[in-house]
Amino acid sequence: MRFQLLGPLSITDGSDTVVLPPSKPTILLASLLLHANTVVSVEYLQRTMWGEEQPATARAALQTCVLRLRRLFVKHGVTGAPIEAVPGGYRISAGPESLDLIGFRERVRLAAGHAHDPGRELHTLEDALSLWQGPLLANVRSDVLRRDEVPRLAEERLRTVERVCDLQLALGRCGEALVALWGATRAHPGHERFREQLIEALYRSGRQTEALAEYRRVKAYLRAELGVDPSPALRELELAILRGEDLGRALPSLATVVPSRPRLPVAVGKGAGRPAASLPPSAPAPLPAALGAPVPDPAAGTAREPAPSYAQGDAPRRPAPAMPHPGAVPPGSSAAPGDGGETGPPTARAPLHRPFPGASAGAPAAGGGAGRPEAADGGAAAHVRTATGSAGVAPGATPVPAGTSGGIRPMTARAAGAQPRLPPSVRGASGASADAAPGDGPVLVVPVAPVPAFTGRASETAALGGRLTAPERHDSATVVVSGAPGIGKTALARQVAHLAGDGFPGGRYLVRMVRPDGVPLTAGEVTAEVTAALGEPHTRGRVLLVLDDVLDSDQVLPLLHTRPDASAVLTSRRGLAGLIAAHGGWVQRLGPLAEDESYELLSTALGSERVGAEPDAARALADACCHHPLALRIVTARLLTRPALRLADCAEWLAGDPLARLSLPGSPHMALRHVLDSALGRLDRGAARAFPRIGSHTTGELHASEASTLLGLPLPETEDLLERLADAGLLEEGPPGPYRMHDLLRLYARGNDSPSVRPTQKV
């Protein structure tokens, strides 16, 4: 049994999650859990529940709430966290396994102990941030807690997000950092540290014009809103970009700390991580010659805005170099910053920032910063970094002069055109790039995380679980969960994986088949990633793999053929009929939720009290979402952040333009249009052009003969095109019966009825 504070207050038991409705007992439980393992005074509890003006019966009502809360615990089987009455107040006991807030802070503490191993520290912090499940205490209606506790917890998360971004930049994972920083800077426009990190990540990704444009935006914002100029660190960063300086951090020590960045499984809540350094800092070893080469930044981009002119005096003159910085690209060189393409001795440059946090005595611990108290905990997406940033020395290490054989030394230039092929033990786990440094790229194999407040799909869940865990089954099983974009395939697969846990002693792992930048893994990369994380087959017992977002059969067949110890749940917008024919297995095609399932989802997410007060409006809201799971999740998230908004008003507002309004501010990936754009971009050119025409000119069923007339194509060609759209999840049903299109997909198609539609990737 586990309490979840980092999001809507809820109680979780395995795969079952109960989101508590807004009520006085819910406020009481939140107040006790926020101060778990300490005595919380009666006066404080009364103030959180009734505010400063308390009724005369507040003390008696508090005792009644305690009794109601204890009955709630009995109802849900909570036995390990009793509410104790002690002199002066009440106390609840909890630990990292029973309360996510304590688990989060424990992971942040563990991460601070991995300062010598940036990769492991990053992995631990990302594990900590994964515990945050949505708007903080959205169902706890207490002005005192929102005023005093929520900002403090939010600050812990922001410090952790800062630190994560710092580590990603230090490890050269600028593309990963950009994903988090776009949202963070828009959600916190006055947070200069996030802005500084975003500008640096853009520049190091080859997007100099966008980096300078972002600097102009923050400069204009600070002057307009606060009447101040950017900080010296931001002005210094702008000047470095204008000079074309190399901002890459020299971290060749990763070659010895994490030789091949193995993706070892980490049990959630255990704080485990990647292996520690193979050699202690006191016993450095020479690096292979190939590892001395500069690491190219894997992210790339194109400038979209004209470079703004640089006004003299906007940035201070750069201080004199404090120490040499080998590896910089001279301005005007044909090589991009950090690509290692130049020959001859590198140009020395002063470090842009202070050493990496922890590199020198007196540096703040993870979670701390200049002028801030030391953090005992952190947040869900946080990366903490000192106010002036970091240079290129691994935490706790002493820089070794160039030319020595120490385990930590600056990068040296690679001869022009040299492309050394690194052995598998030195290359990244994917083995895809001969030039990629160990530690590049996101972690693509991770333990399956729980699904918060999973609702509905009872028959599908039972069917899939039965296929995977049938008592008579001794071999591996393969099931495919397919359907339209946003229909809930990944959530169902994760839910089934959790319910099937006892049948897979080797563990359950999610494998991301597409990188964050949208590039799919090749078949060889998939096999290499899984082998690096789990070892060779039959080394850990039977395992379950959730292969998420599979593009085609060829992407996974080599893995399935070489892992007889693994059962697999594949999620895909495509039906993967070729895989079923070649490998065997079973397919579960998902459609929209049933009406009662949509209503149950709203009740679970928003609370039965809020939905029960407007049952007709709740059903109208589900109808406006067309019972589409992603649409319902977006709407419930919006309503949780607006507790005073009536469901009827939201339903009426949404019905006016559902496609445009099914999005969340600051979260571009939680927008229905964005998800559908991605699906359309995977189509071949013919299907991408036909989809908006079909959606714009049909209202119900569509036969192939009608589509042939509509598109002006021969019937055989039309049938093939319709099958491709159906296989991609953009049409349902099909021969011998008619095709159908989901209402939201039809609205989207009508908005994209233009010959300018361009597929971004052919599948």
Secondary structure as the mmCIF struct_conf table of DSSP 4:
data_model
#
loop_
_struct_conf.conf_type_id
_struct_conf.id
_struct_conf.beg_label_comp_id
_struct_conf.beg_label_asym_id
_struct_conf.beg_label_seq_id
_struct_conf.end_label_comp_id
_struct_conf.end_label_asym_id
_struct_conf.end_label_seq_id
STRN STRN1 ARG A 2 GLN A 4
BEND BEND1 LEU A 6 PRO A 8
STRN STRN2 SER A 10 ASP A 13
TURN_TY1_P TURN_TY1_P1 GLY A 14 SER A 15
STRN STRN3 ASP A 16 VAL A 19
HELX_LH_PP_P HELX_LH_PP_P1 LEU A 20 PRO A 21
BEND BEND2 PRO A 22 SER A 23
HELX_RH_AL_P HELX_RH_AL_P1 LYS A 24 LEU A 34
TURN_TY1_P TURN_TY1_P2 HIS A 35 ASN A 37
BEND BEND3 THR A 38 THR A 38
STRN STRN4 VAL A 40 SER A 41
HELX_RH_AL_P HELX_RH_AL_P2 VAL A 42 TRP A 50
BEND BEND4 GLU A 52 GLU A 53
TURN_TY1_P TURN_TY1_P3 ALA A 56 THR A 57
HELX_RH_AL_P HELX_RH_AL_P3 ALA A 58 LYS A 75
TURN_TY1_P TURN_TY1_P4 HIS A 76 GLY A 77
BEND BEND5 GLY A 80 ALA A 81
HELX_LH_PP_P HELX_LH_PP_P2 PRO A 82 PRO A 82
STRN STRN5 ILE A 83 VAL A 86
TURN_TY1_P TURN_TY1_P5 PRO A 87 GLY A 88
STRN STRN6 GLY A 89 ILE A 92
TURN_TY1_P TURN_TY1_P6 PRO A 96 SER A 98
STRN STRN7 LEU A 99 LEU A 99
HELX_RH_AL_P HELX_RH_AL_P4 ASP A 100 ALA A 112
TURN_TY1_P TURN_TY1_P7 GLY A 113 HIS A 116
HELX_RH_AL_P HELX_RH_AL_P5 PRO A 118 LEU A 129
TURN_TY1_P TURN_TY1_P8 SER A 130 LEU A 131
BEND BEND6 GLY A 134 PRO A 135
TURN_TY1_P TURN_TY1_P9 LEU A 136 ASN A 139
HELX_RH_AL_P HELX_RH_AL_P6 ASP A 143 ASP A 148
TURN_TY1_P TURN_TY1_P10 GLU A 149 GLU A 149
HELX_RH_AL_P HELX_RH_AL_P7 VAL A 150 ALA A 170
TURN_TY1_P TURN_TY1_P11 LEU A 171 GLY A 172
HELX_RH_AL_P HELX_RH_AL_P8 CYS A 174 ALA A 187
BEND BEND7 HIS A 188 HIS A 188
TURN_TY1_P TURN_TY1_P12 PRO A 189 GLY A 190
HELX_RH_AL_P HELX_RH_AL_P9 GLU A 192 ARG A 204
TURN_TY1_P TURN_TY1_P13 SER A 205 GLY A 206
HELX_RH_AL_P HELX_RH_AL_P10 GLN A 208 TYR A 221
HELX_RH_PI_P HELX_RH_PI_P1 LEU A 222 LEU A 226
BEND BEND8 GLY A 227 GLY A 227
HELX_LH_PP_P HELX_LH_PP_P3 ASP A 229 SER A 231
HELX_RH_AL_P HELX_RH_AL_P11 PRO A 232 LEU A 242
TURN_TY1_P TURN_TY1_P14 ARG A 243 GLY A 244
TURN_TY1_P TURN_TY1_P15 PRO A 252 SER A 253
HELX_RH_AL_P HELX_RH_AL_P12 LEU A 254 VAL A 257
BEND BEND9 VAL A 258 SER A 260
TURN_TY1_P TURN_TY1_P16 VAL A 268 GLY A 269
BEND BEND10 LYS A 270 LYS A 270
BEND BEND11 ARG A 274 ARG A 274
BEND BEND12 SER A 278 LEU A 279
TURN_TY1_P TURN_TY1_P17 PRO A 281 SER A 282
BEND BEND13 ALA A 283 ALA A 283
HELX_LH_PP_P HELX_LH_PP_P4 PRO A 286 PRO A 288
HELX_RH_3T_P HELX_RH_3T_P1 ALA A 289 GLY A 292
BEND BEND14 ALA A 293 ALA A 293
HELX_LH_PP_P HELX_LH_PP_P5 PRO A 294 ASP A 297
BEND BEND15 PRO A 298 PRO A 298
BEND BEND16 GLU A 305 GLU A 305
HELX_LH_PP_P HELX_LH_PP_P6 PRO A 306 ALA A 311
TURN_TY1_P TURN_TY1_P18 GLN A 312 GLY A 313
BEND BEND17 ASP A 314 ALA A 315
HELX_LH_PP_P HELX_LH_PP_P7 PRO A 316 PRO A 321
BEND BEND18 ALA A 322 MET A 323
TURN_TY1_P TURN_TY1_P19 PRO A 326 GLY A 327
STRN STRN8 ALA A 328 ALA A 328
HELX_LH_PP_P HELX_LH_PP_P8 VAL A 329 PRO A 330
TURN_TY1_P TURN_TY1_P20 PRO A 331 GLY A 332
BEND BEND19 SER A 334 ALA A 335
HELX_LH_PP_P HELX_LH_PP_P9 ALA A 336 ALA A 336
TURN_TY1_P TURN_TY1_P21 PRO A 337 GLY A 338
BEND BEND20 ASP A 339 ASP A 339
BEND BEND21 GLY A 344 PRO A 345
HELX_LH_PP_P HELX_LH_PP_P10 PRO A 346 PRO A 346
STRN STRN9 THR A 347 THR A 347
HELX_LH_PP_P HELX_LH_PP_P11 ALA A 348 ALA A 348
BEND BEND22 LEU A 352 HIS A 353
HELX_LH_PP_P HELX_LH_PP_P12 ARG A 354 PHE A 356
TURN_TY1_P TURN_TY1_P22 PRO A 357 GLY A 358
BEND BEND23 ALA A 359 SER A 360
TURN_TY1_P TURN_TY1_P23 ALA A 361 GLY A 362
HELX_LH_PP_P HELX_LH_PP_P13 ALA A 363 ALA A 365
TURN_TY1_P TURN_TY1_P24 ALA A 366 GLY A 367
TURN_TY1_P TURN_TY1_P25 ALA A 370 GLY A 371
BEND BEND24 ARG A 372 ARG A 372
HELX_LH_PP_P HELX_LH_PP_P14 PRO A 373 ALA A 375
BEND BEND25 ALA A 376 ALA A 376
BEND BEND26 ALA A 380 ALA A 381
TURN_TY1_P TURN_TY1_P26 ALA A 387 THR A 388
BEND BEND27 GLY A 392 GLY A 392
TURN_TY1_P TURN_TY1_P27 PRO A 395 GLY A 396
HELX_LH_PP_P HELX_LH_PP_P15 ALA A 397 PRO A 399
TURN_TY1_P TURN_TY1_P28 ALA A 402 GLY A 403
BEND BEND28 THR A 404 THR A 404
BEND BEND29 GLY A 407 ILE A 408
HELX_LH_PP_P HELX_LH_PP_P16 ALA A 413 ALA A 415
TURN_TY1_P TURN_TY1_P29 ALA A 416 GLY A 417
TURN_TY1_P TURN_TY1_P30 PRO A 424 VAL A 426
BEND BEND30 ARG A 427 ARG A 427
TURN_TY1_P TURN_TY1_P31 ALA A 429 SER A 430
BEND BEND31 ALA A 434 ASP A 435
HELX_LH_PP_P HELX_LH_PP_P17 ALA A 436 ALA A 437
TURN_TY1_P TURN_TY1_P32 PRO A 438 GLY A 439
BEND BEND32 GLY A 441 GLY A 441
STRN STRN10 VAL A 445 PRO A 447
HELX_LH_PP_P HELX_LH_PP_P18 VAL A 448 PRO A 450
TURN_TY1_P TURN_TY1_P33 PRO A 452 ALA A 453
BEND BEND33 GLY A 456 GLY A 456
HELX_RH_AL_P HELX_RH_AL_P13 ALA A 458 THR A 469
TURN_TY1_P TURN_TY1_P34 PRO A 471 GLU A 472
BEND BEND34 ASP A 475 ASP A 475
STRN STRN11 THR A 478 GLY A 483
BEND BEND35 ALA A 484 ALA A 484
TURN_TY1_P TURN_TY1_P35 PRO A 485 GLY A 486
BEND BEND36 ILE A 487 GLY A 488
HELX_RH_AL_P HELX_RH_AL_P14 LYS A 489 LEU A 499
TURN_TY1_P TURN_TY1_P36 ALA A 500 ALA A 500
HELX_RH_3T_P HELX_RH_3T_P2 GLY A 501 GLY A 503
TURN_TY1_P TURN_TY1_P37 PRO A 505 GLY A 506
STRN STRN12 GLY A 507 ARG A 512
BEND BEND37 MET A 513 MET A 513
STRN STRN13 VAL A 514 VAL A 514
TURN_TY1_P TURN_TY1_P38 PRO A 516 ASP A 517
BEND BEND38 GLY A 518 GLY A 518
HELX_LH_PP_P HELX_LH_PP_P19 VAL A 519 VAL A 519
STRN STRN14 PRO A 520 PRO A 520
HELX_LH_PP_P HELX_LH_PP_P20 LEU A 521 THR A 522
HELX_RH_AL_P HELX_RH_AL_P15 ALA A 523 LEU A 534
BEND BEND39 GLU A 536 GLU A 536
TURN_TY1_P TURN_TY1_P39 PRO A 537 HIS A 538
BEND BEND40 THR A 539 GLY A 541
STRN STRN15 VAL A 543 ASP A 548
BEND BEND41 ASP A 549 ASP A 549
HELX_RH_3T_P HELX_RH_3T_P3 SER A 553 GLN A 555
TURN_TY1_P TURN_TY1_P40 VAL A 556 VAL A 556
HELX_RH_AL_P HELX_RH_AL_P16 LEU A 557 THR A 562
TURN_TY1_P TURN_TY1_P41 PRO A 564 ASP A 565
STRN STRN16 ALA A 566 SER A 572
BEND BEND42 ARG A 573 ARG A 574
HELX_RH_AL_P HELX_RH_AL_P17 ALA A 577 HIS A 583
STRN STRN17 TRP A 586 LEU A 590
HELX_LH_PP_P HELX_LH_PP_P21 PRO A 592 ALA A 594
HELX_RH_AL_P HELX_RH_AL_P18 GLU A 595 LEU A 606
HELX_RH_AL_P HELX_RH_AL_P19 SER A 608 ALA A 613
BEND BEND43 GLU A 614 GLU A 614
HELX_RH_AL_P HELX_RH_AL_P20 PRO A 615 ALA A 624
TURN_TY1_P TURN_TY1_P42 CYS A 625 HIS A 627
HELX_RH_AL_P HELX_RH_AL_P21 PRO A 629 LEU A 640
TURN_TY1_P TURN_TY1_P43 THR A 641 THR A 641
TURN_TY1_P TURN_TY1_P44 PRO A 643 ALA A 644
BEND BEND44 LEU A 645 LEU A 645
HELX_RH_AL_P HELX_RH_AL_P22 LEU A 647 GLY A 656
BEND BEND45 ASP A 657 ASP A 657
HELX_RH_AL_P HELX_RH_AL_P23 PRO A 658 ARG A 661
BEND BEND46 LEU A 662 LEU A 662
STRN STRN18 SER A 663 LEU A 664
TURN_TY1_P TURN_TY1_P45 PRO A 665 GLY A 666
STRN STRN19 SER A 667 ALA A 671
HELX_RH_AL_P HELX_RH_AL_P24 LEU A 672 GLY A 681
TURN_TY1_P TURN_TY1_P46 ARG A 682 ARG A 682
BEND BEND47 LEU A 683 LEU A 683
HELX_RH_AL_P HELX_RH_AL_P25 ARG A 685 HIS A 697
BEND BEND48 THR A 699 GLY A 700
STRN STRN20 LEU A 702 LEU A 702
HELX_RH_AL_P HELX_RH_AL_P26 ALA A 704 LEU A 711
TURN_TY1_P TURN_TY1_P47 GLY A 712 GLY A 712
HELX_RH_AL_P HELX_RH_AL_P27 LEU A 715 ASP A 727
TURN_TY1_P TURN_TY1_P48 ALA A 728 GLY A 729
BEND BEND49 LEU A 730 LEU A 731
STRN STRN21 GLU A 732 GLU A 733
TURN_TY1_P TURN_TY1_P49 PRO A 735 PRO A 736
BEND BEND50 GLY A 737 GLY A 737
STRN STRN22 TYR A 739 ARG A 740
HELX_RH_AL_P HELX_RH_AL_P28 ASP A 743 GLY A 751
TURN_TY1_P TURN_TY1_P50 ASN A 752 ASN A 752
BEND BEND51 SER A 754 SER A 754
TURN_TY1_P TURN_TY1_P51 PRO A 755 SER A 756
BEND BEND52 THR A 760 GLN A 761
#
